[in-house]
Structure formats: structure tokens, C-alpha cells
Amino acid sequence: MKILIIEDEFILSTDLSAILEEEGYSIVGVYDNGQDAYRFFRENDVDLILCDININGDWDGIETMQKCISVKQVPIIYLTALTDKETIGRAKETMPAAYISKPFNRQNLRIAIEMAINNFAYKVKLEKEIPLNSKKSFEAFLQVNNDIFVKQNYHFVKFKIDEILYLESDNIHTNIFANKKYAIRQSLGNTLDNLGLKCLVRVHRSFAVNIDKIDRFNENEIFIQEHIIPIGRSYKEEFMSMFNFK
């Protein structure tokens, strides 16, 4: 998960970067002023912003966030010593995921980040009017635009939708094979329904493949890179219907 930090206290920004990297997050940028942070945000992939309010430059943190979210919606967490009513009122206008006062607590920061991503993904789903089959299935993974966030060991790990090679049922879990294997506590059928991707096709009771990643196939097997996926007899017709024969 890619985090942008906007903080004008060098020691604090350094400590914050180290803490978040230990927690498994990727710090893609650290800036002490709004103008440079805004330019970076426009040109790079950022999943979440941690921002102080009192920063260097002509813009304070709130003005900087207003400009950033006008370009792309991402969750915002304010990390600041300012707790007066007027500042909090201005901050609310940017719809932050959290407002944490300094000095911050490491555990509270970690929880705030997880909740920020979770709530933001929920908001995106509602805006797209994608039905949520159940609270439990939603918690298995989060989908934001072209990214999937899968919860692994208390962290949300991100990968691109087009990186998915195939899915495999494993009892009460489903393994998603992309740049690595991710296990989620959800059936294969529910996973396919919740993802809602046309490129994923069920080819076996225990397997679904990304049709765009197939290297070759025969009547019984599909080959994707070094992986061999069986074709079930009852799924063969559905699989073959994905191709236009001329």
C-alpha cells in the first residue's frame, strides 16, 4: 500500500516513515510543503495520504488536501497538533478518514490506516452500486478501481486486477494466484460473484482462470505460465463460449 507523507518536522517524518515501513507499508513520498506534495500526487500512484496541517509553503495541509482530492479521491488522515474548533471544521470539509492529534500512538495509527482503506473501499462500492453479498465476504478483500486489497496478517496487501492468473478453491478458502498467492476466507463462487470480473471464468469445480492470461489449452487442460489448470467436463461448454470461432 502506497502512502504519501506531508510533514514539515524532519525527525517526525523520518520516524513516521520507519514505523510505517516496519508495519509493511510503502512510503512513496515525503514532503514538507503542499506544492511539491501536490505535484507528486498528480503524477504518481498514491493509496493514502498522511498530512500535517501546519506545513511549509503557501498552502496549509487542508488546502493541499482540497487540491489533491479534486484530482483523485483517496483516503486522508490528518496527523496534527492543531485541535481547535475552527481547524477541525475546515478539515471536515475534506472528509478525512481520521484526525489524529500529536503525539500519535503507533497502534492507533495502524488501526486508522486499516479503517481508512476499508471505509474508502466501501464508499467506492456504494458509489458504483455494487451489491455487498455479506459483511463477511466484503472483509475478505477490498476492490478500489483497478486494485485489489487482500487482508493478509492484519495488513491490506495491494495488487492489480490484471495481475490475477487464476483462482483455486481450498476448502473454505480461495487462493488467488497473481504476483504471489493470496488466501481469503471465502468460497470460490462467492469470490467470483464479489469480484464481478468478466475475464474470470469458472473452468472446474475448484478453479477459475483469467481468460486474458491463458497461454494455450487443449480439451482437458489450460496452461498459464508454469501453471496447469484442469478443465471440468461440466464447465467446458462455458469456457469454450468465451472464444469466437471463425
C-alpha positions as CSV (number, residue, x, y, z in Angstrom):
1,M,0.0,0.0,0.0
2,K,1.5,3.3,-1.1
3,I,1.4,6.2,1.4
4,L,2.3,9.8,0.8
5,I,3.5,11.7,3.9
6,I,3.3,15.5,4.2
7,E,5.0,16.7,7.3
8,D,7.4,19.6,7.9
9,E,9.1,18.2,11.0
10,F,12.0,16.2,9.7
11,I,12.6,14.0,12.7
12,L,8.9,13.2,12.9
13,S,8.5,12.4,9.2
14,T,11.6,10.1,9.4
15,D,10.2,8.3,12.4
16,L,6.8,8.0,10.8
17,S,8.3,6.6,7.6
18,A,10.3,4.0,9.6
19,I,7.3,2.9,11.6
20,L,5.0,2.5,8.6
21,E,7.7,0.6,6.7
22,E,8.0,-1.8,9.7
23,E,4.3,-2.2,9.5
24,G,4.6,-3.3,5.9
25,Y,3.5,-0.2,4.0
26,S,5.4,1.5,1.2
27,I,6.3,5.2,1.6
28,V,6.3,6.6,-1.9
29,G,7.0,10.3,-1.0
30,V,7.7,12.6,1.9
31,Y,7.3,16.3,1.5
32,D,7.3,19.3,3.9
33,N,5.1,21.6,1.7
34,G,1.9,21.4,-0.1
35,Q,3.0,22.4,-3.6
36,D,5.6,19.7,-4.0
37,A,3.3,17.1,-2.5
38,Y,0.5,18.1,-4.8
39,R,2.8,17.8,-7.9
40,F,3.9,14.4,-6.8
41,F,0.3,13.2,-6.1
42,R,-0.8,14.2,-9.6
43,E,1.9,12.2,-11.3
44,N,2.2,9.1,-9.1
45,D,0.1,6.2,-7.7
46,V,-0.9,7.0,-4.1
47,D,-3.3,5.0,-2.0
48,L,-3.5,7.1,1.2
49,I,-2.2,10.5,2.4
50,L,-0.9,11.2,5.9
51,C,-0.9,15.0,6.3
52,D,0.0,17.6,8.9
53,I,-2.0,20.8,8.8
54,N,0.7,23.3,9.8
55,I,3.3,22.7,7.0
56,N,5.7,24.8,5.0
57,G,4.7,26.8,1.9
58,D,1.8,28.9,0.8
59,W,-0.8,26.2,1.4
60,D,-1.6,24.5,4.7
61,G,-2.4,20.8,4.9
62,I,-6.1,21.3,4.5
63,E,-5.7,23.5,1.3
64,T,-3.3,20.9,0.0
65,M,-5.8,18.1,0.5
66,Q,-8.6,20.1,-1.2
67,K,-6.4,20.3,-4.3
68,C,-5.4,16.7,-4.1
69,I,-8.9,15.2,-3.8
70,S,-10.0,17.4,-6.7
71,V,-7.6,15.3,-8.9
72,K,-8.4,11.9,-7.4
73,Q,-10.2,10.6,-4.3
74,V,-8.0,8.9,-1.8
75,P,-8.4,8.4,2.0
76,I,-6.8,11.2,4.1
77,I,-5.5,11.0,7.7
78,Y,-4.6,14.3,9.4
79,L,-1.8,14.0,11.9
80,T,-1.5,17.3,13.7
81,A,-1.1,19.2,16.9
82,L,-4.0,21.6,16.0
83,T,-7.2,20.6,17.7
84,D,-9.1,23.9,17.7
85,K,-12.7,24.0,16.6
86,E,-12.1,26.2,13.5
87,T,-9.3,23.9,12.2
88,I,-11.3,20.8,12.8
89,G,-14.3,22.4,11.0
90,R,-12.1,23.2,7.9
91,A,-10.6,19.7,8.0
92,K,-14.1,18.1,8.0
93,E,-14.8,19.7,4.6
94,T,-12.2,17.4,3.0
95,M,-13.9,14.3,4.5
96,P,-10.8,12.8,6.2
97,A,-10.8,9.2,7.3
98,A,-9.2,10.1,10.6
99,Y,-7.9,13.1,12.6
100,I,-5.1,12.1,14.9
101,S,-3.5,14.5,17.4
102,K,0.2,14.6,18.1
103,P,2.0,12.9,19.7
104,F,0.5,9.9,18.0
105,N,0.2,6.3,19.2
106,R,1.6,3.6,16.9
107,Q,-1.3,1.2,17.4
108,N,-3.9,3.9,16.8
109,L,-2.2,5.0,13.6
110,R,-2.2,1.4,12.3
111,I,-5.9,1.0,13.1
112,A,-6.7,4.3,11.5
113,I,-4.9,3.3,8.3
114,E,-6.7,0.0,8.1
115,M,-10.1,1.6,8.8
116,A,-9.4,4.3,6.2
117,I,-8.8,1.9,3.4
118,N,-11.7,-0.3,4.5
119,N,-14.2,2.6,4.6
120,F,-12.9,4.1,1.4
121,A,-13.4,0.8,-0.5
122,Y,-16.9,0.6,1.0
123,K,-17.6,4.1,-0.2
124,V,-16.4,3.3,-3.7
125,K,-18.6,0.2,-3.8
126,L,-21.7,2.2,-2.9
127,E,-20.9,4.8,-5.5
128,K,-20.7,2.1,-8.1
129,E,-23.8,0.5,-6.7
130,I,-22.1,-2.9,-6.4
131,P,-24.1,-5.1,-4.1
132,L,-22.4,-6.4,-1.0
133,N,-23.4,-10.1,-0.5
134,S,-22.4,-10.1,3.1
135,K,-20.3,-8.3,5.6
136,K,-18.0,-11.3,6.0
137,S,-17.3,-11.6,2.2
138,F,-16.6,-7.9,2.0
139,E,-14.0,-8.1,4.7
140,A,-12.1,-10.8,2.7
141,F,-10.9,-8.3,0.2
142,L,-11.4,-4.7,-0.9
143,Q,-11.7,-3.5,-4.5
144,V,-10.8,0.1,-5.4
145,N,-10.9,1.0,-9.1
146,N,-8.3,-1.4,-10.7
147,D,-6.7,-2.5,-7.5
148,I,-7.5,-5.4,-5.1
149,F,-6.6,-5.1,-1.4
150,V,-6.4,-8.5,0.3
151,K,-6.1,-8.7,4.1
152,Q,-3.0,-10.8,4.9
153,N,-1.7,-11.0,8.5
154,Y,-3.6,-7.8,9.6
155,H,-2.4,-5.8,6.6
156,F,-4.1,-4.9,3.4
157,V,-1.8,-6.0,0.5
158,K,-2.5,-4.4,-2.9
159,F,-2.2,-5.9,-6.4
160,K,-3.6,-5.0,-9.7
161,I,-6.7,-6.8,-11.0
162,D,-5.0,-7.6,-14.3
163,E,-2.3,-9.4,-12.4
164,I,-4.7,-12.2,-11.5
165,L,-3.8,-15.5,-13.2
166,Y,-6.3,-17.9,-11.7
167,L,-8.3,-18.8,-8.6
168,E,-8.3,-22.1,-6.7
169,S,-10.8,-23.4,-4.2
170,D,-9.2,-24.7,-1.0
171,N,-11.9,-26.0,1.4
172,I,-13.4,-22.8,3.0
173,H,-10.7,-20.6,1.4
174,T,-10.0,-19.4,-2.1
175,N,-6.4,-18.9,-3.3
176,I,-5.9,-16.0,-5.7
177,F,-2.7,-16.5,-7.8
178,A,-1.3,-13.2,-9.0
179,N,2.2,-11.9,-8.5
180,K,2.1,-14.3,-5.5
181,K,-0.6,-16.4,-3.8
182,Y,-3.2,-14.8,-1.6
183,A,-5.6,-16.8,0.5
184,I,-9.0,-15.4,1.5
185,R,-11.7,-16.9,3.7
186,Q,-14.4,-17.2,1.1
187,S,-15.7,-19.8,-1.3
188,L,-14.7,-19.7,-4.9
189,G,-18.3,-19.0,-6.1
190,N,-18.6,-16.0,-3.7
191,T,-15.2,-14.7,-4.7
192,L,-16.2,-14.7,-8.3
193,D,-19.5,-13.0,-7.6
194,N,-18.0,-10.3,-5.4
195,L,-15.2,-9.6,-7.9
196,G,-17.6,-9.4,-10.8
197,L,-14.9,-9.6,-13.4
198,K,-15.9,-10.8,-16.9
199,C,-12.3,-12.0,-17.5
200,L,-12.6,-14.6,-14.7
201,V,-14.2,-17.8,-16.0
202,R,-15.1,-21.0,-14.0
203,V,-13.4,-23.9,-15.7
204,H,-13.6,-26.5,-12.9
205,R,-15.4,-27.1,-9.6
206,S,-12.2,-25.9,-7.9
207,F,-10.7,-23.5,-10.5
208,A,-11.4,-20.2,-12.4
209,V,-9.0,-18.6,-14.8
210,N,-8.3,-15.2,-16.2
211,I,-9.1,-15.7,-19.8
212,D,-6.6,-12.9,-20.7
213,K,-3.7,-14.8,-19.2
214,I,-4.1,-18.1,-21.0
215,D,-1.0,-19.2,-22.9
216,R,-2.5,-22.3,-24.5
217,F,-5.1,-25.0,-23.8
218,N,-6.4,-28.4,-25.0
219,E,-9.5,-30.4,-24.3
220,N,-8.5,-31.2,-20.8
221,E,-6.1,-28.6,-19.5
222,I,-5.3,-24.9,-19.5
223,F,-1.7,-23.6,-19.4
224,I,-0.9,-20.2,-17.7
225,Q,2.8,-19.6,-17.4
226,E,4.0,-22.6,-15.4
227,H,0.6,-23.5,-14.0
228,I,-1.6,-26.3,-15.4
229,I,-5.4,-26.0,-14.6
230,P,-7.8,-28.8,-15.4
231,I,-11.0,-28.2,-17.4
232,G,-14.0,-29.9,-15.8
233,R,-16.4,-31.7,-18.1
234,S,-19.5,-29.7,-17.0
235,Y,-17.6,-26.3,-17.4
236,K,-16.1,-27.0,-20.9
237,E,-19.0,-25.5,-22.8
238,E,-19.0,-22.3,-20.8
239,F,-15.2,-22.0,-21.2
240,M,-15.4,-22.5,-25.0
241,S,-18.2,-20.0,-25.3
242,M,-15.6,-17.3,-24.4
243,F,-14.0,-17.7,-27.8
244,N,-15.1,-16.5,-31.2
245,F,-14.5,-19.3,-33.7
246,K,-14.1,-18.4,-37.4
